[in-house]
């Protein structure tokens, strides 16, 4: 009977095709980055009409009756009715099945028992049909995931509800145990206390579902070959999405910045875009500064001689306008022209053929044979004469 009840909930609490699409369709770094400011400014505002922080609030104040503020059929009917009236979701609820109704209301009751205001639960379910659908379909798993976020990240239930409205499907798909494992792994990397963990998860929610716990460990182990434990902790807090990158990509960026630009690990701590920016763009900015005379490669034999070079933060974290005018001290047009010429050279054929020392003799023979002979010179090559005969 329990399995039948779950199937009924899954079938009867579905969204119509007219409901709005999910905020994130595919898990990529660009989509995560694009959605991050929305999460910080939109989803973490108060559910009331308070504009004291300068942020337009997500939910308008609603008036509910006393019966609707009690977990029961009246509350559920108010949610479903509002969703249907606003044409944001069409839910078919089996009102005749008391056990199914009780199962749907169970996660709502658990949140109220934890101190969440019933008016907020009504508002968030009405304004976020995806969250309500998730709580109705997979309420038990969703409740466990929310409890993990509350306990391990010191996030109030109100913030967790808004967080789940955006990333609920991904988190529930992973499960509470997997989410807890990733949080434990991040804690072992020196993120800090629960409050710091909450800030980290808000800034990069994909750490909880975009990569596995083993991938986080492998990435942290690879970074341990380049940075100290203290530097790793600071880098993760400053640039958490660095844990989402490929190990080879991080190694290539580190090797270029460390060996070609001669910058130490402390420079990475202050820079927030080194993991986001591509290696080709890093090389382009470095080469441009060298050509402009604004960057001098330090002498490895005399490290005590300090060069007046811009920091990695100034080179990579600045916009194109600021980089050209303030860092390279040129016009914006010169930087744009340099990028265009560099891209043109990179897309064209190579200016020279790379020949290994062991292949140099063979290359010289090929080049000599390819030279055209003048009209008055006869080719007496024996092989060619044999072919003519």
C-alpha positions in Angstrom: 0.0 0.0 0.0 2.9 2.3 0.7 4.3 1.9 -2.8 0.9 2.5 -4.3 0.5 5.7 -2.3 3.9 7.0 -3.5 2.9 6.2 -7.1 -0.3 8.1 -6.7 1.5 11.1 -5.3 4.0 11.0 -8.2 1.2 10.8 -10.8 -1.3 13.3 -9.2 1.1 16.1 -8.3 2.4 17.0 -11.7 3.0 20.3 -13.3 1.2 21.3 -16.5 3.1 22.1 -19.6 2.3 25.8 -19.1 4.5 26.0 -16.0 7.7 28.0 -16.2 10.9 26.2 -17.1 13.5 25.3 -14.6 16.1 28.0 -13.8 19.0 25.8 -14.8 18.6 23.3 -17.6 22.1 21.9 -17.8 24.9 21.9 -15.3 27.7 23.9 -16.7 30.0 26.4 -15.1 28.7 29.2 -17.2 25.1 28.5 -16.3 26.1 28.3 -12.6 27.9 31.6 -12.8 25.0 33.2 -14.6 22.5 32.1 -11.9 24.7 32.9 -8.9 23.9 36.6 -8.6 20.2 35.8 -8.9 20.4 33.4 -6.0 22.2 35.9 -3.8 19.9 38.9 -4.6 16.6 37.4 -5.5 16.0 34.2 -3.6 17.5 35.4 -0.3 15.3 38.5 0.1 12.6 38.6 2.7 9.1 37.2 1.8 7.5 40.4 2.9 7.4 43.8 1.3 10.5 45.1 3.0 12.7 47.2 0.8 15.1 48.3 3.5 18.1 46.6 1.9 17.4 48.0 -1.6 16.4 44.7 -3.0 13.1 44.1 -4.6 11.4 41.3 -2.7 10.3 38.1 -4.3 7.0 37.5 -2.5 4.2 39.9 -1.9 2.4 40.0 1.4 -0.7 37.7 1.4 -3.6 37.5 3.8 -4.5 34.0 5.0 -7.3 32.8 7.2 -6.6 30.9 10.5 -7.7 27.6 8.9 -5.3 28.0 6.0 -2.4 28.6 8.5 -3.0 25.1 10.0 -1.4 22.2 8.2 -4.4 20.4 6.6 -6.7 20.2 3.6 -7.5 24.0 3.7 -3.9 24.9 3.4 -3.4 22.5 0.5 -6.5 23.8 -1.3 -5.3 27.4 -0.9 -1.9 26.5 -2.5 -3.4 24.5 -5.4 -6.1 27.2 -6.0 -3.6 30.0 -6.1 -1.4 28.1 -8.5 -4.3 27.4 -10.8 -5.6 31.0 -10.7 -2.1 32.3 -11.6 -1.8 29.7 -14.3 1.7 28.8 -13.1 0.9 25.2 -12.3 -2.0 22.8 -12.7 -2.0 20.1 -9.9 -4.4 17.2 -9.7 -4.8 16.2 -6.1 -6.7 13.0 -5.0 -8.8 14.8 -2.3 -10.7 11.6 -1.6 -7.5 9.8 -0.4 -6.8 10.9 3.1 -3.5 8.9 3.3 -2.2 10.6 0.2 -3.1 14.1 1.5 -1.4 13.3 4.7 1.7 12.2 2.9 1.8 15.4 0.8 1.4 17.6 3.9 4.1 15.7 5.9 7.1 17.9 4.8 5.1 21.1 5.4 4.3 19.9 8.9 7.9 19.1 9.6 9.0 22.6 8.6 6.4 24.2 10.9 7.5 22.0 13.8 11.0 23.4 13.2 9.7 26.9 13.6 9.0 28.0 10.1 6.0 30.4 9.8 3.0 28.9 8.1 2.5 32.1 6.2 5.9 31.8 4.7 5.3 28.1 3.7 2.1 29.2 1.9 3.9 32.0 0.1 6.9 30.0 -1.0 4.7 27.1 -2.3 2.4 29.5 -4.2 5.2 31.5 -5.7 7.4 28.5 -6.4 5.4 25.7 -8.0 8.5 23.6 -8.6 9.3 23.5 -4.9 5.7 22.5 -4.1 5.8 19.8 -6.7 9.1 18.5 -5.3 7.8 18.5 -1.7 4.7 16.7 -2.8 6.4 14.1 -5.0 9.5 13.4 -3.0 8.8 15.0 0.4 10.7 12.5 2.5 14.0 12.9 0.6 13.6 16.7 0.2 13.0 17.0 4.0 16.2 15.1 4.7 18.2 17.2 2.3 16.8 20.4 3.9 17.7 19.1 7.3 21.3 18.5 6.2 21.5 22.1 4.9 20.1 23.5 8.1 22.4 21.5 10.4 25.7 21.7 8.4 25.4 25.2 6.9 23.5 27.0 9.7 20.9 28.1 7.1 17.4 28.9 8.4 14.6 27.0 6.9 13.3 30.1 5.1 16.6 30.4 3.2 16.7 26.6 2.6 13.2 26.8 1.0 14.3 29.5 -1.4 17.5 27.5 -2.1 15.6 24.4 -2.8 13.2 26.3 -5.1 16.2 26.7 -7.5 18.3 23.6 -7.0 15.9 21.2 -5.4 15.7 18.7 -8.2 19.5 18.4 -8.4 19.9 18.0 -4.6 17.0 15.5 -4.2 18.4 13.6 -7.1 21.7 13.2 -5.3 20.2 12.4 -1.9 20.8 13.5 1.6 23.8 11.2 2.2 25.6 12.4 -0.9 25.0 16.0 0.0 26.3 15.4 3.5 29.4 13.6 2.1 30.3 16.6 -0.1 29.8 19.0 2.8 32.1 16.8 5.0 34.7 16.8 2.2 34.6 20.6 1.9 34.9 20.9 5.7 38.0 18.7 5.6 39.6 21.2 3.2 39.5 23.9 5.9 36.5 25.9 4.7 35.7 26.9 8.3 32.6 26.7 10.5 29.0 26.1 9.5 28.4 29.7 8.8 31.4 29.9 6.4 30.1 26.7 4.8 26.7 28.3 4.2 28.3 31.3 2.5 30.4 28.9 0.3 27.3 26.9 -0.8 25.4 30.1 -1.5 28.2 31.4 -3.8 28.6 28.0 -5.6 25.7 25.7 -5.1 27.0 23.3 -7.8 29.5 21.9 -5.3 26.7 19.9 -3.8 25.6 18.2 -7.0 27.7 18.9 -10.1 30.7 16.8 -9.0 31.1 13.7 -7.0 32.7 13.5 -3.6 35.6 11.6 -5.0 36.1 14.3 -7.7 36.3 16.9 -5.0 38.9 14.9 -3.2 40.9 14.3 -6.4 40.9 18.0 -7.2 41.9 19.0 -3.7 44.7 16.4 -3.8 45.9 17.9 -7.1 45.9 21.4 -5.7 47.9 20.1 -2.7 50.8 19.6 -5.1 50.8 23.4 -5.9 49.6 25.2 -2.8 49.9 24.9 0.9 46.9 23.8 3.0 46.3 27.4 4.2 46.4 28.6 0.6 44.0 25.9 -0.6 41.5 26.9 2.1 41.7 30.6 1.1 41.5 29.8 -2.6 38.3 27.7 -2.1 36.7 30.5 -0.1 37.7 33.1 -2.7 37.2 31.0 -5.8 35.0 27.9 -4.9 34.3 27.0 -8.5 38.0 26.1 -8.9 36.9 22.7 -7.5 34.7 22.1 -10.5 37.5 22.4 -13.1 39.4 19.6 -14.7 42.7 18.7 -13.1 44.7 19.1 -16.3 43.2 22.6 -16.9 44.2 23.7 -13.4 47.7 22.3 -13.8 48.2 24.1 -17.1 47.1 27.4 -15.7 49.3 27.0 -12.6 52.3 26.0 -14.6 52.1 29.0 -16.9 51.5 31.5 -14.1 54.2 30.0 -11.9 56.9 29.3 -14.4 56.3 31.9 -17.1 55.0 34.8 -15.0 57.0 33.7 -12.0 54.2 34.3 -9.5 53.9 32.4 -6.2 50.9 30.7 -4.6 50.0 33.8 -2.6 49.1 35.6 -5.8 46.4 33.0 -6.5 44.7 33.6 -3.2 44.1 37.3 -4.0 42.8 36.5 -7.5 39.2 35.4 -8.1 39.1 34.8 -11.9 42.2 32.6 -12.5 40.0 29.5 -12.5 37.3 31.1 -14.6 39.5 32.7 -17.3 40.9 30.5 -20.1 44.6 29.8 -20.4 44.7 31.5 -23.8 43.3 34.7 -22.3 45.9 34.5 -19.5 48.6 34.2 -22.1 47.2 37.0 -24.2 47.2 39.5 -21.3 50.6 38.5 -20.1 52.1 38.8 -23.6 50.5 42.1 -24.1 52.0 43.5 -20.9 55.4 42.2 -22.0 55.1 44.0 -25.3 53.9 47.2 -23.7 56.8 47.1 -21.2 54.5 46.9 -18.2 55.7 43.5 -17.1 59.3 42.3 -16.6 59.9 38.7 -16.0 61.7 38.3 -12.6 65.2 36.8 -12.7 65.1 33.4 -11.1 68.8 33.6 -10.3 68.3 36.8 -8.3 64.9 36.4 -6.6 65.8 39.1 -4.1 65.4 41.7 -6.9 61.7 42.7 -6.9 60.1 43.8 -10.1 57.4 46.5 -10.1 54.9 44.2 -11.9 51.1 44.4 -11.6 49.7 41.6 -9.4 47.8 38.6 -10.7 44.6 40.2 -9.3 45.1 43.3 -11.3 45.9 41.4 -14.5 43.1 38.8 -14.5 40.3 40.3 -12.3 40.1 43.6 -14.2 37.7 44.2 -17.1 39.0 44.9 -20.6 38.7 48.6 -20.2 40.4 48.7 -16.9 43.1 46.3 -18.0 43.9 48.4 -21.1 43.8 51.8 -19.5 45.0 51.2 -15.9 47.2 48.1 -16.1 48.7 48.2 -19.6 48.4 52.0 -19.8 47.3 52.0 -23.4 44.0 52.8 -25.1 41.2 50.3 -25.3 41.4 50.3 -29.1 45.0 49.2 -29.0 44.1 46.2 -26.7 41.2 45.3 -29.0 43.4 45.5 -32.1 46.1 43.3 -30.5 43.5 40.7 -29.6 42.2 40.7 -33.2 45.7 40.3 -34.7 46.6 37.6 -32.2 43.4 35.6 -33.0 44.1 36.0 -36.8 47.6 34.6 -36.4 46.4 31.8 -34.2 43.7 30.8 -36.7 46.1 30.9 -39.8 48.7 28.4 -40.8 51.8 28.2 -38.6 54.6 30.7 -39.5 57.2 27.9 -39.4 57.4 24.2 -39.2 58.5 22.7 -35.9 61.3 20.2 -36.6 62.8 17.9 -34.0 66.6 17.8 -33.9 66.6 14.1 -34.9 64.5 14.9 -38.0 66.6 17.9 -39.2 68.6 16.0 -41.9 65.4 14.5 -43.4 63.8 17.9 -43.4 66.8 19.4 -45.3 66.7 16.6 -47.9 62.9 17.2 -48.4 63.5 20.9 -48.8 66.3 20.4 -51.3 64.3 18.0 -53.4 61.4 20.4 -53.5 63.5 23.2 -55.0 62.7 23.8 -58.7 65.6 23.5 -61.1 66.4 26.3 -63.6 65.7 25.6 -67.3 69.4 25.2 -68.2 70.1 22.6 -65.5 69.5 19.0 -66.2 68.5 16.6 -63.4 70.8 13.6 -63.6 69.3 11.8 -60.7 69.7 8.1 -61.4 66.2 7.2 -60.0 64.5 9.6 -62.3 66.5 8.5 -65.4 65.5 4.9 -64.6 61.9 5.8 -64.5 62.2 7.7 -67.9 63.8 4.6 -69.5 
